[in-house]
Amino acid sequence: MAGLLALRDKFDLAFANDPDYDRHGIVTPAGLMNPNHYLAVAINYLFQHRPQWGKDVAVVKRWFLLR
């Protein structure tokens, strides 16, 4: 994330993730944003602006299949 933080004055918003995509970072001009806060806002936005999504639509952050 250090490289991403170095770009915080060049962009309004910047995103990065690790190579296996299980962690991500969001940087604003104010610094590193809590990714859980961003996810909550993004999910709320999607539910508010997707009228075609029915009441049975759900968001899953982590899902494990055990066999």
Secondary structure, 3 states (H helix, E strand, C coil): CHHHHHCCCCCCCEEEECCCCCCEEEEECCEEECHHHHHHHHHHHHHHCCCCCCCCCCCCCCCCCCC
